[in-house]
Amino acid sequence: MSILKGKVAVVTGSTSGIGLAYARAFAGAGADVVLNGMGALPDVERERAAIESDFGVKAVYSPADMAKPDEIAELITLGENTFGSVDVLVNNAGVQHVAAIEEFPIDKWDTIIGINLSSAFHAIRAAVPGMKKRGWGRIITTASAHSLVASPFKSAYVAAKHGIVGLTKTVALELARSKITCNCISLGYVWTPLVEKQIPNTMKARNLRRDEVISDVLLAAQPTKEFVTVQQVASLALFLCSQDAAQITGANLSIDGGWTAASSPPQMRSAF
Ligand code: NAD
């Protein structure tokens, strides 16, 4: 499937996890990609080179810090200068901090709002002029079940993810006549290396078996008791880039194993 042949995708936070899966899915559909995120340079270079050799497209990497508006604008410029356009923008970089509201560190609040919410504003603001000029664009932001429901101790993350929904709707309306769609994807618990690494310690700390940690701790809020996979997330993003998805805009699409359909108390809600 080469639905993105000749197109260029910028994916923030794509050095690991979900972001990397988006980048590989777009490359698999023919797009040149701009990778971004933190990580050891040799690891990033390995992933970048693998994208080029696996899919026969071009990939470049930018270490732009999504907490810094100037660097975000430069990330979009890098895509435009290197490949001639930015046609698909995925705002995916995200961080988390867990603390009671009265103890929530002010710098953590600012960082989470900066990386999880304001970075999407800055990237969209920088990418839209080029998309408008070319008359086509796809903007997708990784939100969370926490764009729809709250959990205690995650004030900044929940506020940022709720904010993404408002930003998505507003941008979708502004661009409705420009053949540019803007949507967000709200995830439940996704199986990533980060999640996998938590399991041995949790087994030890709670004296539980691996399957009990997965079902009763990690997936406490997810009715299917199964993780979302990064491939499932990337497949939806790729569909949003297709012509068949041209009338999906301003939407908040859930992939959460039924999490936000359930009415369990907030204490049951899990990590993301
Ligand atoms: P991850 O930690 O593997 O990926 C986060 C990415 O963001 C990494 O590439 C990291 O380098 C990058 N990043 C962090 N700070 C950055 C900064 N200042 N500048 C540039 N890049 C930065 O985690 P993930 O699970 O793949 O998360 C990706 C997105 O998915 C996040 O927005 C997260 O909130 C969301 N999400 C994840 C889950 C889950 O279960 N994993 C659930 C719901 C939502």
Residues whose N, C-alpha, C, O or C-beta is under 5 A from the ligand:
A	BS01	NAD	G13 S14 T15 S16 G17 I18 G19 N36 G37 M38 A64 D65 M66 A67 N92 A93 G94 I115 T142 A143 S144 L187 G188 Y189 V190 T192 F272
